Amino acid sequence: MTMYRVAVIGRTGRGNYGHGLDVVWKDIPDARVVAVADEDPRGRAAAAKRLNSPRAYADYREMLEKERPQIVSVAPRWIDCHRDMVLACTEFGCNIFLEKPMCRTLVEADEMIAACEGAHVKHVIAHQTRYSPRLERVSELMGEGRLGDLLELRGRGKEDRRGGGEDLMVLGTHIMDLMRLVAGDPQWCFAGVLEAGQPVTRAHVRQGAEGIGPLAGDEIHATYRFQSPTLGFFSTHRARHGASERFGLQIYGTRGIITMTTGSLPAVFFVEDPSWSPGRAKARWVEITSAGLGKPELLEDTGLHLGNVRIAKDLIRAIETDSQAKGSLYDGRAALEMILAVYESHRLQSPVELPLKNRQHPLMFL
C-alpha cells in the first residue's frame, strides 16, 4: 500500500482551514500529513499540533518546494487565494483537494484547470453532498423510474443575512452542483437580480466579504434549461422568516417528488404523488437513507467529515487509476459558471447560453 505524503495549506483569519479539509487525513489510512503552511504563527502552531504535523511553514510555496507532497489540501474558505495556491501546487506536481467555491471568475477557473491538465495532476472539490451515500440511493431510485420523467428542479439558498449575491456564491455552488448531478449540464440561463425591489445597476455592485469578489443584489431568481422537458430554478433573498429552513433542492418528476438538504448525510425524502400535492392526495413522505428507501440509517452522522473522507478516498482512487474524480474542478467550474450566468443574463437582459462566452466577471461590465 502506497503511503501518500499530504500537505495542508491554511490561512488563519482569512479562510482558516475550510470545512475540515485539514483533519480529514487523520482518517485516511494510506495518507499522512507531513507539513502544514499558514502565514499566521499561532494558527500555524495550532494546526501543526492538531494534525501531528512534523513540520510547519509560514510560506506555502516554500513548503511545496521542500516537502514535495503528493497531495495538498488547499483548505482556506476564502477564495481570493485559490487560484494562486492551486497553480503553485501544479508547479510541483501535487494532486489537489480544494475547498469550495472554486474561485472568483471563470478566467481563474480556466487557468486552474489548464494548469492541472498541463501538470497531469488529479483534483477534487469539497462538494460533500455529491459524495453522500444517500444520493447514491436517490440515483438508484430515479434510475428505476420511481420518480418518473424529470420535470423541474427547485433550489434555494440559505436566505439568511447573506441572502442574494453572497448566498448565491457561497451556498449556491452546492445547489448548482446537485442540479448538474441530477439533470446534467444546463443549456441556458435567464435571471434577474434585484436590490430593494429594483433591478441592480453598477451603483449596487460591491466587493463581497471573505474574498468573494464582486457581488450585487439582495434578491435573485434564475431559470435554467436542461435537457427537455427539464427546467431548473434557483432563488435567494434576505428572508424575514424561515432563514436556512428552505436551503436545499427539490426534484419534481411525473410520478413524485424528492426533497433534500445538503451535507454528508442530508435529509432526503420521497413522496410518490404525481399531483405534487401530498396533502390532497394523502400520500406519505418516506425517508431515503444510505440503506435505501424507508430503511433505517446505519451510518453515523459526523457532519461534513464523512463526505470529506469519501472525497479524499476518491482522490486517491483517481490518482491510482489515472481517472477523473467523481467531483472535480471541472464540476467546480461548471457550478461557478451557473452562478455567474445569473449576472451575465441580468446584464444582457436576455437568456445566455452555457458555457458562457464571457469569462470575466459580468458585474465588471454592468
N, C-alpha and C positions, 0 to 999 in steps of 0.2 A: 504494500500500500504506500503510495506517494504521500509524503507529509508536506503540505503546502505552506510556504512561508508567506505570512499575511502581515501587511502594514495597515495602519489606520490613520487617516487624516481627519482631525477635528479642528474646531475653531471656537474656543470658549468665548461666549458673549456675542458671537456673530454666527449663530447656527449650531454651535456646540457639536454634538455627535449624532444629530438626527434622531430618528426613532429607533434606537438600539442597533445601529449598524456597526457599532464597536463591539458590544458584548456578545453578539450572535456567534462569534468564532469560538467562544468558550464551549459551545455545544456542537462543534463540528469536529469529529474525532480525527480526521485526516488534515487538520489545519492547526497552526499555532501562530499567535501574534508574536512577531519578532521586534516590532518597533511601532512607535506612535509619534505623530507630529502634531504640535499645537503651538501657536505663537504666544499663547498666554502661559506664563510659568506655573501658576497654581493649577490651571486646568490641565496642563501637560503632566504635572506630577500626579494629580488625581487620576488621570486616565491611565498612566503607566501602572499605578497601584491596582486600579480596578481590573486591568487586563493582564496583570502579571507580565507586563512587557519588560524585557531585559534592557531596552534602550529607548530613549525619548529624544526628540529633536524639536527645535524651535522652527526650523525651516523644512517644509515637506520635500522640497527639491533635493536638499542635502540628504535627507533620509532615503529617498528613492535611489540616489546615486550610490550611496554607501551600502545599503541593505539589499538592493536588487530583489525586492519581494516578487513573488509570482502573482499575488492577488492584493489589491488595495481596496479598502472601504473608503470611498470618498463620502464622508458622513455629514458634513455641515448641512443644516436645513436651509440656510440662506443660499440663494442660487447665484449670487453675483460672482462667486468664486468657482463655480462648477466647471465652466469652460476651461479655465487655466489649469485647474487640478487634473482634469481628465487628459488634457493634452500633455501635461508633464508625465502622467502615468504611461501614456503610449510611447513616449520617448524612451522609456526604459523597459518596454515590453510587458507591462503589468496588466493583468486582467482586472476588471473593474466592477465593483458593486457600488452603485450611485444612489444617493438619496433623491427623492422626488421633491418638487418638479424638476425636470431635466435642466432647464436653463431659461434665459430671458427671451431669446429671439430664435427664429429659425436659422438665421445666419450662424449663430453659435452652435445650434444643434447640428447643422450640416458639417461644420468644422470638426466637431467632436466625433461624429460618425465616420467622416473621411479619415481622421487620424487613427481611429480604431481599426478601420479596414486596412489602412496602409501598414499598420504595425501587426496585423493579424492577431489582435487580442480579442478575448471574449468579454461580454459586458451584460450586466443585469441592472434593472432599476427597481426601486422599492415600492412597487405596486403590489402590496401584500395580498389584496383581495383576489387578484388574478390567480394566486397560488393556493387559495383556500380549498381544502378537500370538499367543502360544501358546494363550491362552484363546479367541481367535477361531477357531483351528483345532479346539479342543475343541467349541465351539458348532456348528461345521460338522459334525463327526463325529457329534455327538448328533442334529443335525437330519437327517442322512442315515439315522438309525436304527441305527447301528453298535453303540450301547450297549444298544439295546432300550428297554423301558419302565423309567423311573426308579423304583427301589425304595427305596434308602437313601443317605443322606449321613452320613459319619462324619468328624468333625473333632476334632482335639486341639490343645491349646495347646503352648507350648514345654516346660512342665513342669520348668523349672529352679527356682532358689530362689524364683521368683515364683509357682510352681505354686499353683493355687487362685484366690482372688479377684483378685489382681493380674494374673495370667496371663489370666484371663477378660476383664478390662477392657482391658489393653494390647494383647495379641495376638489375643484373641478377636474383636475388631472386624473383622479381616481374614477370619477363618473365617466369621463370620456374613454378611459381605458376599458372600463366594463362594457360600455356601448360597443366598442370595436370588438371586444372578445365575444359578444353575443351576436352581433349583426355584420361584422366585417367593416371594411373601410367605407366612410361616407363619401358621397359623390359631390354634394354641395352643402353650403350653409347659408341661411338667411337669418339675420339677427338685428336686434335693436338694443341700444344702450342708453339708459336714462339717468339723470341726476335731478332729484326733487321733481320728478314727473316730466322733465323736459329732455329732449334729445341732447346728448353731450356734444360739446364743441371743444375746440382746442383749449379754451379757458378752463375746462374741467379737468384736463389731464394733470396728473400729479405723479410724483415718484412714490411707489409703494413701499411699505415697510419691509424690513428684513431682506433688502437687496433684490426685491422682485422686479424692479424696473417700472416703466410707465404703467399707470392704471387710470381707469375712469369709470364712473358710474356707481350708483347705489341700487340699481335695478337693471337686470339683464334678462333677455328672453331670446332663445336661439332655436332654430329648427334645422334638422339635418335630414337629408335624403340618403337612405341606404338602398340596398337592392329592393326593387319594387316587390311588394307594396309597403315596405317598412319605412316609417318616419321616426325620427328621434327628436326629443325636446329636452332642453335644459333651461332652468330658470333659477335666479337667485335675487333676493332683495333683503334689505335690513328689516327683518320681521319684528312686528310688535308682540307677536305671540308664537310660542312653539319653536323658538330658535333651536336648531340642531335636531329637532324631532323628525324632520322630513328628509334629512340628508340620506341619500341612497338612490336606488334605481328600481323602477317598476317596469316589468316586461309584460306586455299585453299580446296574447295570441287569440286565435279564433276559438280556442277551447278553454281558456282560462287566463289567470294572472299569476306571475311570480313577483314577489316583492323582496328586496334585500337591502341591507345596510352595507357597510364596508368593514374590513378587518380580516384577521386570520380565520376567525370563526364568526362571520357575520350572521345576523338574524336573517333567515331566509324562510319564506312561507309560500305555499302554492294553494290556490283555490281553483277547482275545476268548475268553471262557470262561464260559458260563452257570452252571457249577458253583461259581464263585468259589474254586476250588482249583487254581490253575495248576500246582502241583507234581504233583498227582494226575493232572490232565488233560494234563500235559506241554505246556501252552500257553506261548507265549513273550511276554514283555513287549516292547512296541515303543514307542520314544520318540516323542512328539509335539513337534515344533519349530515355529518360526514359519513354516516352509516346508510343514509338513504331516506326516502320519503316516509315520514311518520315513525322513524326508528329513533331510539334513544341515542344521544350523543355519547361516544366512547372516549373522545379526546378531551384533554384538559385545556381550558381556555387560558392561555398565557399571554393574552393581548397580541400585540404585533410580533412577538418573539417567534411564535410558531411559523408565521409567514416568512419572517427573516431567515429562519433555519431552512425552510424549503427553498427559498431563493438562493441561499448560499450553496446548498447542495446541488441545485440546478446549474449554478455557475461552474462548479467543479465537473459536473457531468458534461457540460458544453465544452469545457477545456479538454477533457479526456476523450471525447468522441468527435472533436473538431466540428461541432454543430452549433446552431443558434439556440440561445436560451429561450425559455417559454415567454419571458418578459424582459425584453432587451431595450437598448437605447433606441432601436427602431420604433418600438412601441411608445417609449417616452416622447420621441419626436412627433409621432402621429397624434398623441394626446395633446401636445402643445400646439400642433397645427389646428386642431379643432378649436382650441381656446382662442388662438389669435385670429382664426377665421371670423369669430364674433366681431372683433373690432374692424376687420377688413370689410365685412359686409356692412357694418354700420357706416363706415367711412364712405363707401361707394353707394350706399343706399340701394343695394341690389344683392341677389344671391351671388356667392362666389364659389367657383369650382375648387375642388380639392384634388391633388395637392395645390397649395397656394403658389401663385406666380411671384407675389411679393414676399421676399424672405426677410425683409426688415420688419421692425415693429410697426404695425399700422397706425398706432397713435402718434408716431413721429410725423405723419403726413396729414393728420386731421385738420 
